[in-house]
Amino acid sequence: MNGRRHPARLLALAIAAIAALGLSACGSDGGGDNPRTVTVVGSGKVTGTPDTLRADIGVEASGADVSSALNESSAQVAKVTDAVVAAGVERKDVQTQQVNLSPQYSNPAPGSSSQISGYQATNTIRVTIRDIAKASDVLAAAATAGGDNTRISNVSFAIDDDSELMKQAREAAFDDARSRAEQYASLAGDSLGKVQTITEQTSGQDQPAPLQRDSMAAAAPVPVEPGEQTLTFSVTVTYALS
């Protein structure tokens, strides 16, 4: 019987091993490295009146060659810049946004290829108007200075300093999150513990205005209505449960 073990002894060893595994499993109650938590999303909204308008104002010019097209567009955009500054925009709030130059082609005769007939240059500035009351006159002044080749686009309203509004929205979102977490803890028969993580997200600034035109030849005031803007703040909060 060398090298053999009695079947009863083998059975006893197996039972002992199973019992040890059972005790080890019972010692883990979900705590320690894996605390019980609840994660909720709270939201807060506040409204404010925009105090800033931004617009891209461009001037197109055509010429027989590159130099004449660029020179003409540069001269025209300089007039537009001077006009908006005279209408109340600070020069530091006028920034070159884009300069484009592209060839123009003639209509080819049947059987022949098209040829370059000239060039078109576009010079675009971004104007920030910090006094909404002046926005209408500023846009009209730009259109008058640039003439029929004026292009106005990407008009949008914004709140220049929204720090206080965002503080209010942040507080509202966090209160909403805590209220939701307390409800879930109560439904689960638990108590709400300390905050574990916070993740935030905001949106709502710099909304497009309903004004967007390709050209403006008249000097008549442009209707500008800022209305109200809604700033939305969302926060994801994880709480411990106890």
GUDO-685601 format. One record per residue (C-alpha): residue number from 1; residue in three letters; z, y, x. Coordinates in steps of 0.02 Angstrom, whole numbers. Each point is the difference from the previous one (the first is absolute). Example, Ala and Ser with C-alpha at 12.3 -4.5 7.8 and 13.67 -1.06 7.14 Angstrom:
> 1 ALA 390 -225 615 $
> 2 SER -33 172 69 $
END
This chain:
> 1 MET 0 0 0 $
> 2 ASN -25 117 149 $
> 3 GLY -91 162 -44 $
> 4 ARG 39 -19 -184 $
> 5 ARG 116 97 -114 $
> 6 HIS 83 -65 -154 $
> 7 PRO -84 61 -162 $
> 8 ALA 167 64 -68 $
> 9 ARG 26 111 154 $
> 10 LEU -177 73 -16 $
> 11 LEU 33 41 -183 $
> 12 ALA 163 88 44 $
> 13 LEU -87 109 131 $
> 14 ALA -136 50 -124 $
> 15 ILE 130 51 -132 $
> 16 ALA 93 104 129 $
> 17 ALA -161 91 51 $
> 18 ILE -43 41 -182 $
> 19 ALA 175 66 -32 $
> 20 ALA -10 113 153 $
> 21 LEU -166 74 -61 $
> 22 GLY 75 31 -172 $
> 23 LEU 148 96 73 $
> 24 SER -118 106 105 $
> 25 ALA -103 48 -153 $
> 26 CYS 154 45 -101 $
> 27 GLY 54 121 136 $
> 28 SER -150 116 -36 $
> 29 ASP 34 110 -155 $
> 30 GLY -144 126 15 $
> 31 GLY 104 125 96 $
> 32 GLY 2 46 183 $
> 33 ASP -177 27 60 $
> 34 ASN -74 -4 -177 $
> 35 PRO 102 116 -112 $
> 36 ARG -47 16 -183 $
> 37 THR -93 161 -38 $
> 38 VAL -96 91 -137 $
> 39 THR -153 109 34 $
> 40 VAL -54 135 -123 $
> 41 VAL -127 141 -8 $
> 42 GLY 56 170 -64 $
> 43 SER -113 146 -43 $
> 44 GLY 25 188 -18 $
> 45 LYS -120 135 -60 $
> 46 VAL 10 190 12 $
> 47 THR -126 134 -45 $
> 48 GLY -39 163 87 $
> 49 THR -128 140 -5 $
> 50 PRO -126 -2 144 $
> 51 ASP 4 155 109 $
> 52 THR -145 -39 117 $
> 53 LEU -186 -29 -25 $
> 54 ARG -116 -75 130 $
> 55 ALA -189 6 -7 $
> 56 ASP -145 -45 114 $
> 57 ILE -129 139 4 $
> 58 GLY -165 -32 85 $
> 59 VAL -162 95 29 $
> 60 GLU -171 -80 21 $
> 61 ALA -140 79 100 $
> 62 SER -176 -56 45 $
> 63 GLY -106 46 149 $
> 64 ALA -159 -48 90 $
> 65 ASP 102 -59 150 $
> 66 VAL 176 -53 42 $
> 67 SER 57 167 67 $
> 68 SER -57 104 -148 $
> 69 ALA 80 -119 -126 $
> 70 LEU 166 -4 93 $
> 71 ASN 1 187 31 $
> 72 GLU -33 37 -183 $
> 73 SER 137 -118 -63 $
> 74 SER 123 71 128 $
> 75 ALA -37 177 -54 $
> 76 GLN 20 -44 -184 $
> 77 VAL 164 -94 23 $
> 78 ALA 67 146 101 $
> 79 LYS -36 112 -150 $
> 80 VAL 89 -124 -114 $
> 81 THR 150 -5 117 $
> 82 ASP 13 189 5 $
> 83 ALA -16 7 -189 $
> 84 VAL 142 -123 -36 $
> 85 VAL 112 86 128 $
> 86 ALA -36 167 -84 $
> 87 ALA 44 -80 -167 $
> 88 GLY 174 -46 62 $
> 89 VAL -12 -161 101 $
> 90 GLU 81 3 172 $
> 91 ARG -124 -36 139 $
> 92 LYS 111 -141 66 $
> 93 ASP -28 -87 -168 $
> 94 VAL -188 -10 29 $
> 95 GLN -53 -151 101 $
> 96 THR -171 -69 45 $
> 97 GLN -16 -165 -89 $
> 98 GLN -174 -62 38 $
> 99 VAL -164 52 83 $
> 100 ASN -157 -100 -43 $
> 101 LEU -179 15 62 $
> 102 SER -141 -107 -67 $
> 103 PRO -190 3 9 $
> 104 GLN -110 30 -151 $
> 105 TYR -163 -95 -21 $
> 106 SER -163 49 -80 $
> 107 ASN -83 -106 -133 $
> 108 PRO -127 -105 94 $
> 109 ALA -179 -17 -58 $
> 110 PRO -57 -174 -50 $
> 111 GLY -19 -107 154 $
> 112 SER 97 116 116 $
> 113 SER 182 11 52 $
> 114 SER 120 141 -42 $
> 115 GLN 36 135 127 $
> 116 ILE 152 109 30 $
> 117 SER -30 165 -89 $
> 118 GLY 164 84 40 $
> 119 TYR 188 -20 8 $
> 120 GLN 146 23 -119 $
> 121 ALA 172 50 62 $
> 122 THR 162 -3 -100 $
> 123 ASN 160 82 58 $
> 124 THR 156 -37 -103 $
> 125 ILE 172 80 8 $
> 126 ARG 160 -55 -84 $
> 127 VAL 93 143 -80 $
> 128 THR 185 -11 -46 $
> 129 ILE 50 126 -133 $
> 130 ARG 188 19 -6 $
> 131 ASP 2 124 -143 $
> 132 ILE -71 -86 -154 $
> 133 ALA -21 168 -87 $
> 134 LYS -132 46 130 $
> 135 ALA -94 -165 -7 $
> 136 SER -127 55 -130 $
> 137 ASP -47 159 95 $
> 138 VAL -7 -93 166 $
> 139 LEU -124 -129 -64 $
> 140 ALA -106 135 -81 $
> 141 ALA 0 101 161 $
> 142 ALA -57 -153 98 $
> 143 ALA -143 -31 -122 $
> 144 THR -57 180 10 $
> 145 ALA 4 2 190 $
> 146 GLY -91 -166 19 $
> 147 GLY -128 28 -137 $
> 148 ASP -102 -137 -81 $
> 149 ASN 28 -118 146 $
> 150 THR 188 -5 -24 $
> 151 ARG 78 -170 -32 $
> 152 ILE 179 -18 -64 $
> 153 SER 81 -173 -11 $
> 154 ASN 160 -101 22 $
> 155 VAL 106 126 -94 $
> 156 SER 179 -62 -15 $
> 157 PHE 173 66 -44 $
> 158 ALA 159 -36 96 $
> 159 ILE 182 52 10 $
> 160 ASP 24 75 172 $
> 161 ASP 185 -40 15 $
> 162 ASP 49 -147 -108 $
> 163 SER 159 -47 95 $
> 164 GLU 119 47 -141 $
> 165 LEU -108 -88 -131 $
> 166 MET -7 -156 108 $
> 167 LYS 189 3 21 $
> 168 GLN 19 1 -190 $
> 169 ALA -128 -140 -20 $
> 170 ARG 85 -103 136 $
> 171 GLU 170 15 -84 $
> 172 ALA -74 -46 -169 $
> 173 ALA -87 -153 74 $
> 174 PHE 158 -61 88 $
> 175 ASP 106 23 -158 $
> 176 ASP -130 -99 -97 $
> 177 ALA 3 -139 129 $
> 178 ARG 189 -12 -1 $
> 179 SER 4 -5 -190 $
> 180 ARG -123 -144 -2 $
> 181 ALA 95 -94 136 $
> 182 GLU 166 20 -93 $
> 183 GLN -79 -71 -157 $
> 184 TYR -68 -152 91 $
> 185 ALA 166 -30 87 $
> 186 SER 90 8 -167 $
> 187 LEU -123 -121 -80 $
> 188 ALA 28 -121 144 $
> 189 GLY 189 16 -12 $
> 190 ASP 13 81 172 $
> 191 SER 58 164 74 $
> 192 LEU -116 118 90 $
> 193 GLY 31 11 187 $
> 194 LYS -62 113 139 $
> 195 VAL -179 56 24 $
> 196 GLN -94 -114 120 $
> 197 THR -172 84 14 $
> 198 ILE -91 154 -68 $
> 199 THR -188 26 -3 $
> 200 GLU -79 157 -73 $
> 201 GLN -171 55 -60 $
> 202 THR -61 168 -65 $
> 203 SER -158 63 -84 $
> 204 GLY -69 141 -104 $
> 205 GLN -34 144 121 $
> 206 ASP -166 85 33 $
> 207 GLN -83 -37 -166 $
> 208 PRO -184 45 -26 $
> 209 ALA -31 149 -111 $
> 210 PRO -128 -11 -141 $
> 211 LEU -105 130 94 $
> 212 GLN -136 -70 111 $
> 213 ARG -170 83 10 $
> 214 ASP -149 -20 114 $
> 215 SER -48 184 -4 $
> 216 MET 56 167 -70 $
> 217 ALA -120 147 1 $
> 218 ALA 97 119 -111 $
> 219 ALA 149 104 50 $
> 220 ALA 90 -27 -165 $
> 221 PRO 182 -58 16 $
> 222 VAL 18 -187 0 $
> 223 PRO 127 -69 -126 $
> 224 VAL 142 -82 95 $
> 225 GLU 144 -85 -92 $
> 226 PRO 128 -88 112 $
> 227 GLY 95 -82 -145 $
> 228 GLU 141 -115 57 $
> 229 GLN 10 -138 127 $
> 230 THR 104 -158 -14 $
> 231 LEU 81 -69 157 $
> 232 THR 44 -183 -13 $
> 233 PHE 125 -87 113 $
> 234 SER 32 -187 5 $
> 235 VAL 137 -88 96 $
> 236 THR 29 -185 27 $
> 237 VAL 183 -42 28 $
> 238 THR 82 -166 42 $
> 239 TYR 185 -20 -44 $
> 240 ALA 121 -137 47 $
> 241 LEU 81 -98 -141 $
> 242 SER 180 -53 3 $
END
